[in-house]
């Protein structure tokens, strides 16, 4: 029974670690669904390759969080497997009925722990405490542009270079009116390498400038490749 209790403790701690990792990723600006998936993926060693994974790798704080989850996950899973084997071996001489009884207790206990961890009156104060602790530890909330702009619903943030003869070339923004074409210019990287964030209506676009834009995929593609 001691081994069984150890297994249940490891399962509960594993769920708790995944919850902490999820909250930590949320505080860096990732959406809750993406954070939950990446935390579970890292902890259980699945290693899915997704767009969110690229966002994690390119972010210093997120990369550190995922590293801790990977290390904790490998240690936790090994301990859980070893405890489960020990429990079955110790009870193996009691027959198949004892084995099935132990399996039933394990599954039922895990289900109860999961329900308790998912119950609002337990989850909310636990999440609040985790977020407070993470903020005190220096994990600062930074909103992710993909979360803010709903890029998954047919919209995107992209960039393209102004080619010679482009309809925006040589015109101030109040004249070219990119909004009328369904895009919003978030920033301009000039030919000399300087960056203009949220350019004003007087900003003149020149050949070789690179625009960072937001809009529907169709509108962005049309402005990036007007000749097609």
Long-range contacts (C-beta under 8 A, 24 or more apart in sequence): 3-83, 3-86, 3-87, 3-90, 4-87, 4-102, 4-105, 4-106, 6-83, 7-80, 7-83, 7-84, 7-87, 7-106, 8-106, 8-109, 8-110, 8-113, 10-76, 10-79, 10-80, 10-83, 11-80, 11-109, 11-110, 11-113, 12-113, 12-117, 13-76, 14-43, 14-73, 14-76, 14-77, 14-80, 15-113, 15-114, 15-117, 16-117, 17-43, 17-69, 17-72, 17-73, 17-76, 18-43, 18-69, 19-117, 19-126, 19-127, 19-130, 20-130, 20-134, 21-65, 21-66, 21-68, 21-69, 23-127, 23-130, 23-131, 23-134, 24-65, 24-130, 24-134, 24-139, 25-56, 25-62, 25-65, 27-131, 27-134, 27-135, 27-139, 27-140, 27-141, 28-59, 28-61, 28-62, 28-65, 28-139, 28-140, 28-141, 28-142, 28-144, 29-141, 29-142, 29-143, 29-144, 29-147, 30-55, 30-56, 30-62, 30-144, 30-147, 31-144, 31-146, 31-147, 38-66, 39-65, 39-66, 39-69, 42-66, 42-69, 42-70, 42-73, 43-69, 43-70, 43-72, 43-73, 43-76, 44-73, 44-77, 45-70, 45-73, 45-74, 45-77, 55-144, 55-146, 61-139, 61-140, 65-139, 149-214, 154-216, 154-217, 155-214, 155-215, 155-216, 155-217, 156-214, 156-215, 156-216, 156-217, 156-220, 157-186, 157-212, 157-213, 157-214, 158-212, 158-213, 158-220, 158-224, 159-189, 159-210, 159-211, 159-212, 159-213, 160-210, 160-211, 160-213, 160-220, 160-223, 160-224, 161-208, 161-209, 161-210, 161-211, 162-205, 162-206, 162-207, 162-208, 162-209, 162-210, 162-211, 163-207, 164-207, 166-207, 166-226, 167-226, 168-205, 168-211, 168-223, 169-205, 169-206, 169-207, 170-204, 170-205, 170-206, 170-207, 171-204, 171-205, 172-201, 172-202, 172-203, 172-204, 173-199, 173-200, 173-201, 173-202, 173-203, 173-205, 174-201, 174-202, 176-205, 178-213, 178-223, 181-219, 181-222, 181-223, 182-215, 182-216, 182-218, 182-219, 183-213, 183-214, 183-215, 183-219, 183-220, 183-223, 184-213, 184-214, 184-215, 185-211, 185-212, 185-213, 186-212, 186-213, 186-214, 187-211, 187-212, 188-212
